[in-house]
Amino acid sequence: MIRLAEEKDIKAVGLLYDSVLDWEAAHTNYTNWQKGMYPTERTAAEAWKTGTLYVAEEEGNICGAVILNHIQPFEYGKISWKYPAEESRAFVIHTLAIHPAYRGRGLAREMVRFAEELARKKECLVVRLDTYVGNGPAMELYQSMGYALSGRTDFLFQGFLPEELYCLEKKL
């Protein structure tokens, strides 16, 4: 079940982020996120305060999390988007994370579908997102779901992490 996060979920989402980053440290760093810097329990708390944190829950366990809003990073202004949309009509997927124990079960796909349905309810025209250029699994997922690459640009993510990201979008 995917739902709007509750305050009691914040700690579990922070632990989920840590589990993802621990897995990446031991295997492959797909996200380019940095443990203790981003994402953290504070990231979850800030998103919860604005009502934009959503969680996937199975049998009482938080197994996925995503932040959904209209906030487009400054760097999105460098992208030649195929589908122009005012900020209020563009829905943005941020920080989609699946606990390593739940990977490979279609949960990320389910969370993206949830985001698209929420965007439609909010009368958005397009869903946008970005992902680290080294995140092949995410690119494969998004493109298989109809997201088109609109550009590639340098970001100063969270004001401290220089990285190159792909920007994708899907018209609703």
matplotlib code that plots the C-alpha trace (Angstrom):
import matplotlib.pyplot as plt

x = [0.0, 1.3, 0.1, 0.9, 3.5, 2.6, 4.9, 5.6, 7.1, 9.9, 12.4, 11.6, 12.2, 15.5, 16.5, 15.3, 17.6, 20.5, 19.8, 19.9, 23.2, 24.7, 23.7, 25.3, 28.5, 28.8, 27.7, 27.2, 26.6, 23.7, 22.3, 25.4, 23.7, 26.0, 25.2, 24.8, 24.4, 21.5, 19.0, 18.6, 15.9, 15.9, 15.1, 12.1, 11.0, 11.2, 9.1, 6.6, 6.1, 5.2, 2.9, 5.0, 6.4, 4.8, 5.6, 5.1, 4.2, 3.9, 2.9, 3.7, 7.2, 8.2, 9.7, 9.8, 9.6, 9.2, 8.8, 6.2, 5.7, 5.9, 9.4, 11.7, 15.4, 17.1, 19.0, 15.7, 15.8, 18.7, 16.7, 14.7, 11.6, 9.5, 6.2, 6.1, 4.2, 3.8, 5.2, 1.8, 1.1, 4.3, 4.6, 8.1, 9.3, 12.2, 14.2, 12.5, 14.0, 13.2, 14.6, 17.1, 15.1, 12.1, 14.0, 13.0, 9.3, 8.0, 7.6, 9.4, 7.2, 4.1, 5.3, 5.9, 2.3, 1.1, 2.9, 1.3, -2.2, -1.7, -0.4, -3.5, -5.7, -3.8, -4.5, -0.8, 0.2, 3.6, 5.6, 9.3, 12.3, 16.0, 18.4, 22.2, 23.8, 25.3, 21.9, 21.2, 18.4, 16.5, 16.9, 15.7, 12.7, 11.6, 12.1, 10.2, 7.3, 7.3, 9.6, 11.6, 15.1, 14.8, 18.4, 21.5, 23.1, 25.4, 23.7, 25.0, 22.7, 21.4, 24.0, 27.0, 27.1, 28.3, 26.9, 25.6, 22.0, 19.6, 16.3, 13.2, 9.6, 6.3, 3.2, 0.0]
y = [0.0, 3.5, 6.3, 9.8, 9.4, 10.0, 11.5, 8.1, 7.0, 9.5, 7.4, 4.3, 6.3, 7.6, 3.9, 3.0, 5.6, 4.3, 0.7, 1.9, 3.7, 0.8, -1.6, 0.8, 1.1, -2.7, -3.1, -0.4, 3.3, 4.0, 7.1, 9.1, 9.9, 10.3, 8.7, 11.3, 14.0, 13.1, 11.6, 11.5, 11.3, 15.1, 14.9, 12.7, 15.1, 18.1, 16.4, 15.2, 18.7, 19.9, 16.9, 15.6, 12.4, 9.1, 5.6, 2.1, -0.2, -4.0, -5.9, -2.9, -2.3, 0.8, -0.6, 2.4, 6.2, 9.1, 12.8, 14.2, 17.9, 20.7, 21.9, 21.9, 22.4, 25.5, 23.3, 22.3, 25.7, 24.5, 21.7, 22.0, 20.3, 18.8, 19.6, 23.1, 23.5, 26.1, 25.0, 24.2, 21.9, 19.9, 17.2, 16.2, 12.8, 13.2, 10.7, 7.5, 4.8, 1.1, -0.9, -3.4, -6.3, -5.3, -4.7, -6.6, -6.9, -4.0, -1.6, 1.3, 0.9, 0.9, 4.0, 5.8, 4.8, 6.2, 9.5, 9.7, 9.1, 11.7, 14.1, 13.6, 14.2, 17.5, 18.3, 18.3, 18.1, 16.4, 14.4, 15.3, 13.8, 13.5, 10.6, 10.3, 9.4, 6.3, 5.0, 2.5, 0.6, 3.8, 4.9, 1.5, 1.7, 5.2, 4.7, 1.5, 3.5, 6.1, 8.7, 10.5, 11.9, 15.7, 16.6, 16.0, 18.7, 19.4, 19.9, 21.1, 18.8, 20.0, 22.8, 20.5, 17.5, 18.2, 15.6, 15.1, 14.1, 13.0, 14.8, 12.9, 13.7, 12.1, 13.8, 12.8]
z = [0.0, -0.9, 1.2, 2.5, 5.3, 8.9, 11.5, 12.9, 9.6, 9.5, 11.5, 9.3, 6.1, 7.5, 8.2, 4.7, 3.2, 5.3, 4.1, 0.5, 1.0, 2.9, 0.1, -2.5, -0.4, -0.6, -4.2, -6.8, -6.1, -8.5, -6.9, -6.0, -2.7, 0.3, 3.7, 6.4, 3.8, 1.6, 1.9, 5.7, 8.3, 8.2, 4.4, 5.3, 8.2, 5.9, 3.2, 5.8, 7.2, 3.7, 3.1, 0.2, 1.6, 0.5, 1.7, 0.5, 3.4, 3.4, 6.6, 8.7, 7.2, 5.3, 2.1, -0.2, 0.0, -2.5, -2.3, -4.7, -5.4, -7.9, -7.0, -9.9, -9.1, -10.5, -13.0, -14.6, -16.2, -18.4, -19.9, -23.2, -21.9, -24.7, -22.8, -21.5, -18.2, -15.5, -12.2, -10.8, -13.8, -13.6, -11.0, -9.9, -8.5, -6.0, -3.9, -4.9, -2.7, -2.3, 0.6, -0.8, 0.7, -1.5, -4.8, -7.9, -6.9, -9.1, -6.1, -7.8, -10.9, -8.6, -6.9, -10.2, -11.3, -8.0, -8.6, -12.1, -10.8, -8.1, -10.8, -12.8, -9.8, -9.3, -13.0, -13.9, -17.6, -17.1, -14.7, -14.4, -12.6, -12.7, -12.0, -11.7, -15.0, -13.5, -12.4, -15.2, -13.4, -12.8, -16.4, -17.6, -15.4, -16.3, -20.0, -19.9, -18.4, -21.2, -19.8, -22.4, -21.9, -22.2, -21.3, -19.3, -17.2, -14.3, -10.9, -7.6, -5.8, -2.4, -2.7, -2.0, -4.3, -7.9, -10.3, -13.7, -14.0, -16.7, -16.8, -18.0, -18.5, -19.4, -20.7, -18.9]

ax = plt.figure().add_subplot(projection="3d")
ax.plot(x, y, z, "-o")
ax.set_aspect("equal")
plt.show()
